[in-house]
Amino acid sequence: MSRSLIRRSVILLGLVACSGKSDDAKPAAGTAKAAPTGKAAPAADPFTPRDVSGVALARVEDAVVGVPFAIDLPTGLVREAKDAYVNWTWPDGMFNAPSITVQVLELPPATLEAAVSAAKFTSDAELVVATQQAVPDGFLVSVHRADDHYLSTELTRTIGGKALRCAIVHRTTAKQGPIPARAATTALAEKICGSLAAR
């Protein structure tokens, strides 16, 4: 290999190395440093509870077991469908925000008392019943733990001759801490489930 070719190679490698360090230069005053090219932004922690109580909702049309329905949901959720249910979770983790499920119930509650009993049927000894009311063609019940480590909203409604249940559930561990803005999140859950309707 000739000396001139070696010299050109060394110069070229030096230029490439220097240009690769330009991202590390200090930004001008008042400007934010740009993220290095080719590196993805760090993903949200899938285990740290998020406050989702203020998210905007949009109308979504879907179907479960041949029963078409519409519901208002946050945008960008991940949809999973099985035989008797459709489930939505947040794209950055399954454990940091409530999951939303619409499913067919074979034995829906016949009374408000039965709906409350079904909503309280968990491993938690004491649950606070925040909401219990009859709604058109069904019932709405919201419960939570006093320490805000668990919330659940369930709405049952007859649509197309079938009983559908909208269930929104979020549980956190002691290490994760309480659900942020639990009361406002319950209000959002009731708004989502309350929007369940035939289409």
Beta strands, then each sheet from edge to edge (+ up, - down):
strand 1: 57-64
strand 2: 67-74
strand 3: 78-81
strand 4: 85-89
strand 5: 99-105
strand 6: 128-135
strand 7: 138-144
strand 8: 150-159
strand 9: 162-171
strand 10: 197-198
sheet 1: 1+ 2- 10+
sheet 2: 3+ 4- 5+ 9- 8+ 7- 6+
end
